[in-house]
Amino acid sequence: MKTKTLYKADGDRLKIDRFPCFHVTGSIAGMKKLFYGKDALLVRCGSWIYNVSKEPRIYYIAH
């Protein structure tokens, strides 16, 4: 499963903590299958993976 990475400073600036998230040890495939849907846009920032589907510009800013 593909995720992009966002630097912590950028995550703070974009207030990424307002989006739903799960720890990096969780299953990306499982979260997409059970909760977010297969087309969810996921971004890793620090030790968390955030679902930024409601604001796709964040996904395209990430590396």
mmCIF file of the N, C-alpha and C atoms, coordinates in Angstrom:
data_MODEL
# 
_entry.id   MODEL 
# 
loop_
_atom_site.group_PDB 
_atom_site.id 
_atom_site.type_symbol 
_atom_site.label_atom_id 
_atom_site.label_alt_id 
_atom_site.label_comp_id 
_atom_site.label_asym_id 
_atom_site.label_entity_id 
_atom_site.label_seq_id 
_atom_site.pdbx_PDB_ins_code 
_atom_site.Cartn_x 
_atom_site.Cartn_y 
_atom_site.Cartn_z 
_atom_site.occupancy 
_atom_site.B_iso_or_equiv 
_atom_site.pdbx_formal_charge 
_atom_site.auth_seq_id 
_atom_site.auth_comp_id 
_atom_site.auth_asym_id 
_atom_site.auth_atom_id 
_atom_site.pdbx_PDB_model_num 
ATOM 1   N N  . MET A 1 1  ? 0.833   -1.174 0.000  1.00 0.00 ? 1  MET A N  1 
ATOM 2   C CA . MET A 1 1  ? 0.000   0.000  0.000  1.00 0.00 ? 1  MET A CA 1 
ATOM 3   C C  . MET A 1 1  ? 0.878   1.238  0.000  1.00 0.00 ? 1  MET A C  1 
ATOM 4   N N  . LYS A 1 2  ? 0.489   2.231  -0.747 1.00 0.00 ? 2  LYS A N  1 
ATOM 5   C CA . LYS A 1 2  ? 1.310   3.420  -0.895 1.00 0.00 ? 2  LYS A CA 1 
ATOM 6   C C  . LYS A 1 2  ? 0.864   4.534  0.048  1.00 0.00 ? 2  LYS A C  1 
ATOM 7   N N  . THR A 1 3  ? 1.834   5.110  0.732  1.00 0.00 ? 3  THR A N  1 
ATOM 8   C CA . THR A 1 3  ? 1.621   6.324  1.515  1.00 0.00 ? 3  THR A CA 1 
ATOM 9   C C  . THR A 1 3  ? 2.739   7.297  1.153  1.00 0.00 ? 3  THR A C  1 
ATOM 10  N N  . LYS A 1 4  ? 2.515   8.548  1.398  1.00 0.00 ? 4  LYS A N  1 
ATOM 11  C CA . LYS A 1 4  ? 3.551   9.549  1.209  1.00 0.00 ? 4  LYS A CA 1 
ATOM 12  C C  . LYS A 1 4  ? 3.999   10.026 2.581  1.00 0.00 ? 4  LYS A C  1 
ATOM 13  N N  . THR A 1 5  ? 5.152   10.672 2.625  1.00 0.00 ? 5  THR A N  1 
ATOM 14  C CA . THR A 1 5  ? 5.720   11.135 3.883  1.00 0.00 ? 5  THR A CA 1 
ATOM 15  C C  . THR A 1 5  ? 5.697   12.656 3.936  1.00 0.00 ? 5  THR A C  1 
ATOM 16  N N  . LEU A 1 6  ? 5.361   13.164 5.108  1.00 0.00 ? 6  LEU A N  1 
ATOM 17  C CA . LEU A 1 6  ? 5.322   14.596 5.336  1.00 0.00 ? 6  LEU A CA 1 
ATOM 18  C C  . LEU A 1 6  ? 6.218   14.898 6.527  1.00 0.00 ? 6  LEU A C  1 
ATOM 19  N N  . TYR A 1 7  ? 7.085   15.897 6.404  1.00 0.00 ? 7  TYR A N  1 
ATOM 20  C CA . TYR A 1 7  ? 7.939   16.286 7.519  1.00 0.00 ? 7  TYR A CA 1 
ATOM 21  C C  . TYR A 1 7  ? 7.088   16.798 8.675  1.00 0.00 ? 7  TYR A C  1 
ATOM 22  N N  . LYS A 1 8  ? 7.566   16.596 9.909  1.00 0.00 ? 8  LYS A N  1 
ATOM 23  C CA . LYS A 1 8  ? 6.810   17.020 11.088 1.00 0.00 ? 8  LYS A CA 1 
ATOM 24  C C  . LYS A 1 8  ? 6.527   18.519 11.078 1.00 0.00 ? 8  LYS A C  1 
ATOM 25  N N  . ALA A 1 9  ? 7.485   19.316 10.661 1.00 0.00 ? 9  ALA A N  1 
ATOM 26  C CA . ALA A 1 9  ? 7.281   20.767 10.618 1.00 0.00 ? 9  ALA A CA 1 
ATOM 27  C C  . ALA A 1 9  ? 6.151   21.124 9.653  1.00 0.00 ? 9  ALA A C  1 
ATOM 28  N N  . ASP A 1 10 ? 6.115   20.446 8.500  1.00 0.00 ? 10 ASP A N  1 
ATOM 29  C CA . ASP A 1 10 ? 5.035   20.680 7.540  1.00 0.00 ? 10 ASP A CA 1 
ATOM 30  C C  . ASP A 1 10 ? 3.701   20.208 8.098  1.00 0.00 ? 10 ASP A C  1 
ATOM 31  N N  . GLY A 1 11 ? 3.716   19.080 8.798  1.00 0.00 ? 11 GLY A N  1 
ATOM 32  C CA . GLY A 1 11 ? 2.491   18.567 9.423  1.00 0.00 ? 11 GLY A CA 1 
ATOM 33  C C  . GLY A 1 11 ? 1.939   19.533 10.450 1.00 0.00 ? 11 GLY A C  1 
ATOM 34  N N  . ASP A 1 12 ? 2.813   20.131 11.237 1.00 0.00 ? 12 ASP A N  1 
ATOM 35  C CA . ASP A 1 12 ? 2.380   21.129 12.222 1.00 0.00 ? 12 ASP A CA 1 
ATOM 36  C C  . ASP A 1 12 ? 1.807   22.362 11.536 1.00 0.00 ? 12 ASP A C  1 
ATOM 37  N N  . ARG A 1 13 ? 2.478   22.795 10.497 1.00 0.00 ? 13 ARG A N  1 
ATOM 38  C CA . ARG A 1 13 ? 2.033   23.990 9.769  1.00 0.00 ? 13 ARG A CA 1 
ATOM 39  C C  . ARG A 1 13 ? 0.661   23.768 9.118  1.00 0.00 ? 13 ARG A C  1 
ATOM 40  N N  . LEU A 1 14 ? 0.425   22.561 8.590  1.00 0.00 ? 14 LEU A N  1 
ATOM 41  C CA . LEU A 1 14 ? -0.840  22.233 7.924  1.00 0.00 ? 14 LEU A CA 1 
ATOM 42  C C  . LEU A 1 14 ? -1.910  21.732 8.892  1.00 0.00 ? 14 LEU A C  1 
ATOM 43  N N  . LYS A 1 15 ? -1.556  21.641 10.179 1.00 0.00 ? 15 LYS A N  1 
ATOM 44  C CA . LYS A 1 15 ? -2.479  21.147 11.219 1.00 0.00 ? 15 LYS A CA 1 
ATOM 45  C C  . LYS A 1 15 ? -3.033  19.769 10.858 1.00 0.00 ? 15 LYS A C  1 
ATOM 46  N N  . ILE A 1 16 ? -2.120  18.863 10.551 1.00 0.00 ? 16 ILE A N  1 
ATOM 47  C CA . ILE A 1 16 ? -2.498  17.520 10.120 1.00 0.00 ? 16 ILE A CA 1 
ATOM 48  C C  . ILE A 1 16 ? -3.161  16.708 11.238 1.00 0.00 ? 16 ILE A C  1 
ATOM 49  N N  . ASP A 1 17 ? -2.977  17.130 12.482 1.00 0.00 ? 17 ASP A N  1 
ATOM 50  C CA . ASP A 1 17 ? -3.551  16.380 13.599 1.00 0.00 ? 17 ASP A CA 1 
ATOM 51  C C  . ASP A 1 17 ? -5.074  16.451 13.657 1.00 0.00 ? 17 ASP A C  1 
ATOM 52  N N  . ARG A 1 18 ? -5.709  17.229 12.801 1.00 0.00 ? 18 ARG A N  1 
ATOM 53  C CA . ARG A 1 18 ? -7.177  17.290 12.771 1.00 0.00 ? 18 ARG A CA 1 
ATOM 54  C C  . ARG A 1 18 ? -7.797  16.157 11.945 1.00 0.00 ? 18 ARG A C  1 
ATOM 55  N N  . PHE A 1 19 ? -6.960  15.365 11.282 1.00 0.00 ? 19 PHE A N  1 
ATOM 56  C CA . PHE A 1 19 ? -7.438  14.258 10.462 1.00 0.00 ? 19 PHE A CA 1 
ATOM 57  C C  . PHE A 1 19 ? -7.385  12.941 11.228 1.00 0.00 ? 19 PHE A C  1 
ATOM 58  N N  . PRO A 1 20 ? -8.230  11.965 10.843 1.00 0.00 ? 20 PRO A N  1 
ATOM 59  C CA . PRO A 1 20 ? -8.171  10.648 11.496 1.00 0.00 ? 20 PRO A CA 1 
ATOM 60  C C  . PRO A 1 20 ? -6.819  9.986  11.245 1.00 0.00 ? 20 PRO A C  1 
ATOM 61  N N  . CYS A 1 21 ? -6.334  9.247  12.245 1.00 0.00 ? 21 CYS A N  1 
ATOM 62  C CA . CYS A 1 21 ? -5.018  8.642  12.100 1.00 0.00 ? 21 CYS A CA 1 
ATOM 63  C C  . CYS A 1 21 ? -4.932  7.305  12.828 1.00 0.00 ? 21 CYS A C  1 
ATOM 64  N N  . PHE A 1 22 ? -3.853  6.583  12.535 1.00 0.00 ? 22 PHE A N  1 
ATOM 65  C CA . PHE A 1 22 ? -3.518  5.353  13.237 1.00 0.00 ? 22 PHE A CA 1 
ATOM 66  C C  . PHE A 1 22 ? -1.998  5.238  13.281 1.00 0.00 ? 22 PHE A C  1 
ATOM 67  N N  . HIS A 1 23 ? -1.500  4.438  14.208 1.00 0.00 ? 23 HIS A N  1 
ATOM 68  C CA . HIS A 1 23 ? -0.060  4.292  14.416 1.00 0.00 ? 23 HIS A CA 1 
ATOM 69  C C  . HIS A 1 23 ? 0.575   3.544  13.246 1.00 0.00 ? 23 HIS A C  1 
ATOM 70  N N  . VAL A 1 24 ? 1.844   3.808  12.987 1.00 0.00 ? 24 VAL A N  1 
ATOM 71  C CA . VAL A 1 24 ? 2.538   3.189  11.855 1.00 0.00 ? 24 VAL A CA 1 
ATOM 72  C C  . VAL A 1 24 ? 2.624   1.674  11.982 1.00 0.00 ? 24 VAL A C  1 
ATOM 73  N N  . THR A 1 25 ? 2.446   1.124  13.168 1.00 0.00 ? 25 THR A N  1 
ATOM 74  C CA . THR A 1 25 ? 2.486   -0.325 13.322 1.00 0.00 ? 25 THR A CA 1 
ATOM 75  C C  . THR A 1 25 ? 1.174   -0.980 12.888 1.00 0.00 ? 25 THR A C  1 
ATOM 76  N N  . GLY A 1 26 ? 0.165   -0.166 12.599 1.00 0.00 ? 26 GLY A N  1 
ATOM 77  C CA . GLY A 1 26 ? -1.118  -0.690 12.139 1.00 0.00 ? 26 GLY A CA 1 
ATOM 78  C C  . GLY A 1 26 ? -1.059  -1.128 10.687 1.00 0.00 ? 26 GLY A C  1 
ATOM 79  N N  . SER A 1 27 ? -2.089  -1.783 10.246 1.00 0.00 ? 27 SER A N  1 
ATOM 80  C CA . SER A 1 27 ? -2.164  -2.299 8.884  1.00 0.00 ? 27 SER A CA 1 
ATOM 81  C C  . SER A 1 27 ? -2.834  -1.287 7.957  1.00 0.00 ? 27 SER A C  1 
ATOM 82  N N  . ILE A 1 28 ? -2.082  -0.813 6.974  1.00 0.00 ? 28 ILE A N  1 
ATOM 83  C CA . ILE A 1 28 ? -2.633  0.123  6.000  1.00 0.00 ? 28 ILE A CA 1 
ATOM 84  C C  . ILE A 1 28 ? -3.745  -0.557 5.200  1.00 0.00 ? 28 ILE A C  1 
ATOM 85  N N  . ALA A 1 29 ? -3.493  -1.775 4.760  1.00 0.00 ? 29 ALA A N  1 
ATOM 86  C CA . ALA A 1 29 ? -4.493  -2.504 3.980  1.00 0.00 ? 29 ALA A CA 1 
ATOM 87  C C  . ALA A 1 29 ? -5.770  -2.715 4.800  1.00 0.00 ? 29 ALA A C  1 
ATOM 88  N N  . GLY A 1 30 ? -5.613  -3.069 6.063  1.00 0.00 ? 30 GLY A N  1 
ATOM 89  C CA . GLY A 1 30 ? -6.768  -3.289 6.926  1.00 0.00 ? 30 GLY A CA 1 
ATOM 90  C C  . GLY A 1 30 ? -7.562  -2.018 7.166  1.00 0.00 ? 30 GLY A C  1 
ATOM 91  N N  . MET A 1 31 ? -6.894  -0.915 7.404  1.00 0.00 ? 31 MET A N  1 
ATOM 92  C CA . MET A 1 31 ? -7.584  0.354  7.636  1.00 0.00 ? 31 MET A CA 1 
ATOM 93  C C  . MET A 1 31 ? -8.322  0.818  6.385  1.00 0.00 ? 31 MET A C  1 
ATOM 94  N N  . LYS A 1 32 ? -7.702  0.633  5.226  1.00 0.00 ? 32 LYS A N  1 
ATOM 95  C CA . LYS A 1 32 ? -8.387  0.992  3.987  1.00 0.00 ? 32 LYS A CA 1 
ATOM 96  C C  . LYS A 1 32 ? -9.595  0.096  3.755  1.00 0.00 ? 32 LYS A C  1 
ATOM 97  N N  . LYS A 1 33 ? -9.435  -1.182 4.014  1.00 0.00 ? 33 LYS A N  1 
ATOM 98  C CA . LYS A 1 33 ? -10.516 -2.143 3.780  1.00 0.00 ? 33 LYS A CA 1 
ATOM 99  C C  . LYS A 1 33 ? -11.689 -1.925 4.736  1.00 0.00 ? 33 LYS A C  1 
ATOM 100 N N  . LEU A 1 34 ? -11.397 -1.709 6.015  1.00 0.00 ? 34 LEU A N  1 
ATOM 101 C CA . LEU A 1 34 ? -12.455 -1.642 7.023  1.00 0.00 ? 34 LEU A CA 1 
ATOM 102 C C  . LEU A 1 34 ? -13.018 -0.238 7.261  1.00 0.00 ? 34 LEU A C  1 
ATOM 103 N N  . PHE A 1 35 ? -12.211 0.803  7.082  1.00 0.00 ? 35 PHE A N  1 
ATOM 104 C CA . PHE A 1 35 ? -12.650 2.124  7.497  1.00 0.00 ? 35 PHE A CA 1 
ATOM 105 C C  . PHE A 1 35 ? -12.620 3.201  6.422  1.00 0.00 ? 35 PHE A C  1 
ATOM 106 N N  . TYR A 1 36 ? -11.493 3.334  5.701  1.00 0.00 ? 36 TYR A N  1 
ATOM 107 C CA . TYR A 1 36 ? -11.288 4.493  4.848  1.00 0.00 ? 36 TYR A CA 1 
ATOM 108 C C  . TYR A 1 36 ? -11.698 4.314  3.392  1.00 0.00 ? 36 TYR A C  1 
ATOM 109 N N  . GLY A 1 37 ? -11.728 3.108  2.892  1.00 0.00 ? 37 GLY A N  1 
ATOM 110 C CA . GLY A 1 37 ? -11.995 2.865  1.479  1.00 0.00 ? 37 GLY A CA 1 
ATOM 111 C C  . GLY A 1 37 ? -10.702 2.738  0.699  1.00 0.00 ? 37 GLY A C  1 
ATOM 112 N N  . LYS A 1 38 ? -10.768 2.037  -0.413 1.00 0.00 ? 38 LYS A N  1 
ATOM 113 C CA . LYS A 1 38 ? -9.548  1.710  -1.160 1.00 0.00 ? 38 LYS A CA 1 
ATOM 114 C C  . LYS A 1 38 ? -8.873  2.923  -1.793 1.00 0.00 ? 38 LYS A C  1 
ATOM 115 N N  . ASP A 1 39 ? -9.597  4.015  -1.985 1.00 0.00 ? 39 ASP A N  1 
ATOM 116 C CA . ASP A 1 39 ? -9.028  5.204  -2.626 1.00 0.00 ? 39 ASP A CA 1 
ATOM 117 C C  . ASP A 1 39 ? -8.576  6.267  -1.633 1.00 0.00 ? 39 ASP A C  1 
ATOM 118 N N  . ALA A 1 40 ? -8.449  5.909  -0.364 1.00 0.00 ? 40 ALA A N  1 
ATOM 119 C CA . ALA A 1 40 ? -8.044  6.873  0.662  1.00 0.00 ? 40 ALA A CA 1 
ATOM 120 C C  . ALA A 1 40 ? -6.627  7.381  0.398  1.00 0.00 ? 40 ALA A C  1 
ATOM 121 N N  . LEU A 1 41 ? -6.406  8.640  0.684  1.00 0.00 ? 41 LEU A N  1 
ATOM 122 C CA . LEU A 1 41 ? -5.095  9.264  0.543  1.00 0.00 ? 41 LEU A CA 1 
ATOM 123 C C  . LEU A 1 41 ? -4.449  9.288  1.921  1.00 0.00 ? 41 LEU A C  1 
ATOM 124 N N  . LEU A 1 42 ? -3.378  8.515  2.092  1.00 0.00 ? 42 LEU A N  1 
ATOM 125 C CA . LEU A 1 42 ? -2.731  8.377  3.386  1.00 0.00 ? 42 LEU A CA 1 
ATOM 126 C C  . LEU A 1 42 ? -1.350  9.011  3.378  1.00 0.00 ? 42 LEU A C  1 
ATOM 127 N N  . VAL A 1 43 ? -1.062  9.739  4.455  1.00 0.00 ? 43 VAL A N  1 
ATOM 128 C CA . VAL A 1 43 ? 0.214   10.435 4.608  1.00 0.00 ? 43 VAL A CA 1 
ATOM 129 C C  . VAL A 1 43 ? 0.813   10.070 5.954  1.00 0.00 ? 43 VAL A C  1 
ATOM 130 N N  . ARG A 1 44 ? 2.098   9.700  5.946  1.00 0.00 ? 44 ARG A N  1 
ATOM 131 C CA . ARG A 1 44 ? 2.802   9.405  7.200  1.00 0.00 ? 44 ARG A CA 1 
ATOM 132 C C  . ARG A 1 44 ? 3.501   10.667 7.671  1.00 0.00 ? 44 ARG A C  1 
ATOM 133 N N  . CYS A 1 45 ? 3.296   10.974 8.958  1.00 0.00 ? 45 CYS A N  1 
ATOM 134 C CA . CYS A 1 45 ? 3.949   12.118 9.578  1.00 0.00 ? 45 CYS A CA 1 
ATOM 135 C C  . CYS A 1 45 ? 4.357   11.686 10.976 1.00 0.00 ? 45 CYS A C  1 
ATOM 136 N N  . GLY A 1 46 ? 5.661   11.556 11.190 1.00 0.00 ? 46 GLY A N  1 
ATOM 137 C CA . GLY A 1 46 ? 6.149   11.053 12.473 1.00 0.00 ? 46 GLY A CA 1 
ATOM 138 C C  . GLY A 1 46 ? 5.780   9.592  12.638 1.00 0.00 ? 46 GLY A C  1 
ATOM 139 N N  . SER A 1 47 ? 5.179   9.248  13.751 1.00 0.00 ? 47 SER A N  1 
ATOM 140 C CA . SER A 1 47 ? 4.795   7.863  14.036 1.00 0.00 ? 47 SER A CA 1 
ATOM 141 C C  . SER A 1 47 ? 3.337   7.565  13.703 1.00 0.00 ? 47 SER A C  1 
ATOM 142 N N  . TRP A 1 48 ? 2.704   8.439  12.952 1.00 0.00 ? 48 TRP A N  1 
ATOM 143 C CA . TRP A 1 48 ? 1.281   8.286  12.657 1.00 0.00 ? 48 TRP A CA 1 
ATOM 144 C C  . TRP A 1 48 ? 1.023   8.342  11.161 1.00 0.00 ? 48 TRP A C  1 
ATOM 145 N N  . ILE A 1 49 ? -0.027  7.667  10.733 1.00 0.00 ? 49 ILE A N  1 
ATOM 146 C CA . ILE A 1 49 ? -0.473  7.714  9.347  1.00 0.00 ? 49 ILE A CA 1 
ATOM 147 C C  . ILE A 1 49 ? -1.847  8.364  9.345  1.00 0.00 ? 49 ILE A C  1 
ATOM 148 N N  . TYR A 1 50 ? -1.984  9.436  8.581  1.00 0.00 ? 50 TYR A N  1 
ATOM 149 C CA . TYR A 1 50 ? -3.204  10.239 8.562  1.00 0.00 ? 50 TYR A CA 1 
ATOM 150 C C  . TYR A 1 50 ? -3.968  10.034 7.259  1.00 0.00 ? 50 TYR A C  1 
ATOM 151 N N  . ASN A 1 51 ? -5.291  10.045 7.362  1.00 0.00 ? 51 ASN A N  1 
ATOM 152 C CA . ASN A 1 51 ? -6.157  9.978  6.197  1.00 0.00 ? 51 ASN A CA 1 
ATOM 153 C C  . ASN A 1 51 ? -6.506  11.416 5.816  1.00 0.00 ? 51 ASN A C  1 
ATOM 154 N N  . VAL A 1 52 ? -5.904  11.915 4.739  1.00 0.00 ? 52 VAL A N  1 
ATOM 155 C CA . VAL A 1 52 ? -6.106  13.302 4.313  1.00 0.00 ? 52 VAL A CA 1 
ATOM 156 C C  . VAL A 1 52 ? -7.006  13.386 3.082  1.00 0.00 ? 52 VAL A C  1 
ATOM 157 N N  . SER A 1 53 ? -7.879  12.422 2.897  1.00 0.00 ? 53 SER A N  1 
ATOM 158 C CA . SER A 1 53 ? -8.739  12.384 1.717  1.00 0.00 ? 53 SER A CA 1 
ATOM 159 C C  . SER A 1 53 ? -9.635  13.615 1.595  1.00 0.00 ? 53 SER A C  1 
ATOM 160 N N  . LYS A 1 54 ? -10.009 14.218 2.711  1.00 0.00 ? 54 LYS A N  1 
ATOM 161 C CA . LYS A 1 54 ? -10.876 15.402 2.658  1.00 0.00 ? 54 LYS A CA 1 
ATOM 162 C C  . LYS A 1 54 ? -10.126 16.653 2.214  1.00 0.00 ? 54 LYS A C  1 
ATOM 163 N N  . GLU A 1 55 ? -8.815  16.598 2.225  1.00 0.00 ? 55 GLU A N  1 
ATOM 164 C CA . GLU A 1 55 ? -7.992  17.718 1.771  1.00 0.00 ? 55 GLU A CA 1 
ATOM 165 C C  . GLU A 1 55 ? -6.825  17.169 0.942  1.00 0.00 ? 55 GLU A C  1 
ATOM 166 N N  . PRO A 1 56 ? -7.094  16.774 -0.310 1.00 0.00 ? 56 PRO A N  1 
ATOM 167 C CA . PRO A 1 56 ? -6.089  16.091 -1.136 1.00 0.00 ? 56 PRO A CA 1 
ATOM 168 C C  . PRO A 1 56 ? -4.832  16.894 -1.421 1.00 0.00 ? 56 PRO A C  1 
ATOM 169 N N  . ARG A 1 57 ? -4.880  18.210 -1.302 1.00 0.00 ? 57 ARG A N  1 
ATOM 170 C CA . ARG A 1 57 ? -3.679  19.006 -1.570 1.00 0.00 ? 57 ARG A CA 1 
ATOM 171 C C  . ARG A 1 57 ? -2.541  18.629 -0.626 1.00 0.00 ? 57 ARG A C  1 
ATOM 172 N N  . ILE A 1 58 ? -2.859  18.198 0.592  1.00 0.00 ? 58 ILE A N  1 
ATOM 173 C CA . ILE A 1 58 ? -1.824  17.767 1.539  1.00 0.00 ? 58 ILE A CA 1 
ATOM 174 C C  . ILE A 1 58 ? -1.110  16.533 1.007  1.00 0.00 ? 58 ILE A C  1 
ATOM 175 N N  . TYR A 1 59 ? -1.849  15.604 0.413  1.00 0.00 ? 59 TYR A N  1 
ATOM 176 C CA . TYR A 1 59 ? -1.261  14.393 -0.151 1.00 0.00 ? 59 TYR A CA 1 
ATOM 177 C C  . TYR A 1 59 ? -0.279  14.743 -1.254 1.00 0.00 ? 59 TYR A C  1 
ATOM 178 N N  . TYR A 1 60 ? -0.613  15.724 -2.073 1.00 0.00 ? 60 TYR A N  1 
ATOM 179 C CA . TYR A 1 60 ? 0.238   16.073 -3.199 1.00 0.00 ? 60 TYR A CA 1 
ATOM 180 C C  . TYR A 1 60 ? 1.413   16.960 -2.791 1.00 0.00 ? 60 TYR A C  1 
ATOM 181 N N  . ILE A 1 61 ? 1.368   17.569 -1.607 1.00 0.00 ? 61 ILE A N  1 
ATOM 182 C CA . ILE A 1 61 ? 2.496   18.321 -1.070 1.00 0.00 ? 61 ILE A CA 1 
ATOM 183 C C  . ILE A 1 61 ? 3.551   17.349 -0.521 1.00 0.00 ? 61 ILE A C  1 
ATOM 184 N N  . ALA A 1 62 ? 3.100   16.228 0.024  1.00 0.00 ? 62 ALA A N  1 
ATOM 185 C CA . ALA A 1 62 ? 3.996   15.253 0.669  1.00 0.00 ? 62 ALA A CA 1 
ATOM 186 C C  . ALA A 1 62 ? 4.934   14.619 -0.342 1.00 0.00 ? 62 ALA A C  1 
ATOM 187 N N  . HIS A 1 63 ? 5.997   14.006 0.168  1.00 0.00 ? 63 HIS A N  1 
ATOM 188 C CA . HIS A 1 63 ? 7.026   13.361 -0.665 1.00 0.00 ? 63 HIS A CA 1 
ATOM 189 C C  . HIS A 1 63 ? 6.725   11.905 -0.859 1.00 0.00 ? 63 HIS A C  1 
# 
